[in-house]
């Protein structure tokens, strides 16, 4: 692993700890229930994607959460800057991680295929 990759992973880990802390300090109590699954910084650490746990939120609730997070992004970034003493914080982009749901649906398809009687010759 190169030194740049190590720095990137370290930044990912730091942000994964700081972002939930910053969200918990927001005035909107609904935001406190959001869980950060993963943070991935871009190669130059200028941007970072923050993946959130979708729980059982409806599409409308997800849109509302993302809208609120976009408004609160400067506050969250400022919290990270002050906590770490960084010169610059990555620009955060929030999205819900649907990979778990997709993998569950694929597993369900495999189970369904397994139950169906096959054409055995």
TIPA-14002 format. One record per residue (C-alpha): residue in one letter; x, y, z; chain; residue number from 1. Coordinates in nm, 2 decimals, decimal comma. Each point is the difference from the previous one (the first is absolute). Layout:
<atoms>
ATOM aa     px     py     pz ch   i
ATOM  A      X      Y      Z  A NUM
...
</atoms>
This chain:
<atoms>
ATOM aa     px     py     pz ch   i
ATOM  X   0,00   0,00   0,00  A   1
ATOM  X   0,14   0,34  -0,10  A   2
ATOM  X   0,03   0,29   0,25  A   3
ATOM  X  -0,27   0,18  -0,19  A   4
ATOM  X  -0,24  -0,29   0,04  A   5
ATOM  X   0,08  -0,02   0,37  A   6
ATOM  X  -0,08   0,37   0,04  A   7
ATOM  X  -0,33  -0,05  -0,19  A   8
ATOM  X  -0,10  -0,29   0,21  A   9
ATOM  X   0,09   0,19   0,32  A  10
ATOM  X  -0,21   0,30  -0,12  A  11
ATOM  X  -0,29  -0,24  -0,08  A  12
ATOM  X   0,02  -0,14   0,35  A  13
ATOM  X   0,02   0,34   0,17  A  14
ATOM  X  -0,30   0,13  -0,20  A  15
ATOM  X  -0,20  -0,32   0,08  A  16
ATOM  X   0,04   0,09   0,37  A  17
ATOM  X  -0,05   0,38  -0,03  A  18
ATOM  X  -0,30   0,01  -0,22  A  19
ATOM  X  -0,24  -0,18   0,23  A  20
ATOM  X   0,13   0,21   0,29  A  21
ATOM  X  -0,08   0,32  -0,21  A  22
ATOM  X  -0,34  -0,13  -0,10  A  23
ATOM  X  -0,09  -0,07   0,36  A  24
ATOM  X   0,06   0,36   0,09  A  25
ATOM  X  -0,24   0,13  -0,26  A  26
ATOM  X  -0,33   0,15   0,13  A  27
ATOM  X  -0,22  -0,23  -0,21  A  28
ATOM  X  -0,06  -0,30   0,22  A  29
ATOM  X  -0,11  -0,22  -0,30  A  30
ATOM  X   0,36   0,02  -0,13  A  31
ATOM  X   0,14  -0,16   0,31  A  32
ATOM  X  -0,13  -0,34  -0,10  A  33
ATOM  X   0,21  -0,01  -0,32  A  34
ATOM  X   0,28  -0,25  -0,01  A  35
ATOM  X   0,31   0,05  -0,20  A  36
ATOM  X   0,11  -0,33  -0,16  A  37
ATOM  X   0,31   0,11  -0,19  A  38
ATOM  X   0,19   0,30  -0,12  A  39
ATOM  X   0,20  -0,01  -0,32  A  40
ATOM  X   0,23   0,29  -0,09  A  41
ATOM  X   0,10   0,08  -0,36  A  42
ATOM  X   0,36  -0,05  -0,09  A  43
ATOM  X   0,10   0,36   0,08  A  44
ATOM  X  -0,21   0,01   0,31  A  45
ATOM  X  -0,19   0,30  -0,14  A  46
ATOM  X  -0,34  -0,18   0,00  A  47
ATOM  X  -0,14  -0,28   0,21  A  48
ATOM  X  -0,31  -0,21  -0,04  A  49
ATOM  X  -0,19  -0,08   0,33  A  50
ATOM  X  -0,21  -0,32  -0,02  A  51
ATOM  X  -0,29  -0,01   0,24  A  52
ATOM  X  -0,20  -0,30   0,12  A  53
ATOM  X  -0,34   0,00  -0,17  A  54
ATOM  X  -0,18  -0,18   0,29  A  55
ATOM  X  -0,37  -0,02  -0,11  A  56
ATOM  X  -0,03   0,36  -0,11  A  57
ATOM  X  -0,25   0,08  -0,28  A  58
ATOM  X   0,13   0,18  -0,31  A  59
ATOM  X  -0,16   0,32   0,12  A  60
ATOM  X   0,18  -0,03   0,34  A  61
ATOM  X   0,33  -0,06  -0,18  A  62
ATOM  X  -0,05   0,30  -0,22  A  63
ATOM  X  -0,07   0,21   0,31  A  64
ATOM  X   0,30  -0,13   0,19  A  65
ATOM  X   0,23   0,07  -0,30  A  66
ATOM  X  -0,15   0,35  -0,04  A  67
ATOM  X   0,07   0,08   0,37  A  68
ATOM  X   0,35  -0,15  -0,03  A  69
ATOM  X   0,08   0,22  -0,30  A  70
ATOM  X  -0,11   0,30   0,20  A  71
ATOM  X   0,21  -0,11   0,30  A  72
ATOM  X   0,31  -0,10  -0,20  A  73
ATOM  X   0,19   0,33   0,08  A  74
ATOM  X  -0,06  -0,05   0,37  A  75
ATOM  X   0,11  -0,36  -0,01  A  76
ATOM  X   0,31   0,09  -0,20  A  77
ATOM  X   0,08   0,28   0,24  A  78
ATOM  X  -0,02  -0,24   0,29  A  79
ATOM  X   0,25  -0,23  -0,17  A  80
ATOM  X   0,23   0,29  -0,07  A  81
ATOM  X   0,00   0,12   0,36  A  82
ATOM  X   0,03  -0,34   0,15  A  83
ATOM  X   0,30  -0,11  -0,21  A  84
ATOM  X   0,16   0,34  -0,06  A  85
ATOM  X   0,00  -0,06  -0,37  A  86
ATOM  X   0,06   0,27  -0,25  A  87
ATOM  X  -0,27  -0,14  -0,23  A  88
ATOM  X  -0,28  -0,25   0,04  A  89
ATOM  X  -0,12  -0,22  -0,28  A  90
ATOM  X  -0,33   0,11  -0,15  A  91
ATOM  X  -0,25  -0,25   0,13  A  92
ATOM  X  -0,26  -0,17  -0,22  A  93
ATOM  X  -0,27  -0,21   0,18  A  94
ATOM  X  -0,18  -0,30  -0,14  A  95
ATOM  X  -0,19  -0,30   0,13  A  96
ATOM  X   0,18  -0,33  -0,05  A  97
ATOM  X  -0,23  -0,24  -0,18  A  98
ATOM  X   0,25  -0,28  -0,05  A  99
ATOM  X  -0,13  -0,20   0,29  A 100
ATOM  X  -0,35   0,01  -0,14  A 101
ATOM  X   0,12  -0,10  -0,34  A 102
ATOM  X   0,20  -0,30   0,14  A 103
ATOM  X  -0,31  -0,11   0,20  A 104
ATOM  X  -0,21   0,01  -0,32  A 105
ATOM  X   0,26  -0,21  -0,18  A 106
ATOM  X   0,01  -0,25   0,28  A 107
ATOM  X  -0,38  -0,02  -0,01  A 108
ATOM  X   0,02  -0,07  -0,37  A 109
ATOM  X   0,25  -0,28   0,06  A 110
ATOM  X  -0,23  -0,15   0,26  A 111
ATOM  X  -0,29   0,02  -0,24  A 112
ATOM  X   0,20  -0,17  -0,27  A 113
ATOM  X   0,11  -0,27   0,24  A 114
ATOM  X  -0,37  -0,08   0,10  A 115
ATOM  X  -0,12  -0,02  -0,35  A 116
ATOM  X   0,00  -0,35  -0,15  A 117
ATOM  X   0,27  -0,02  -0,26  A 118
ATOM  X   0,01  -0,18  -0,33  A 119
ATOM  X   0,22  -0,29   0,10  A 120
ATOM  X   0,09  -0,23  -0,29  A 121
</atoms>
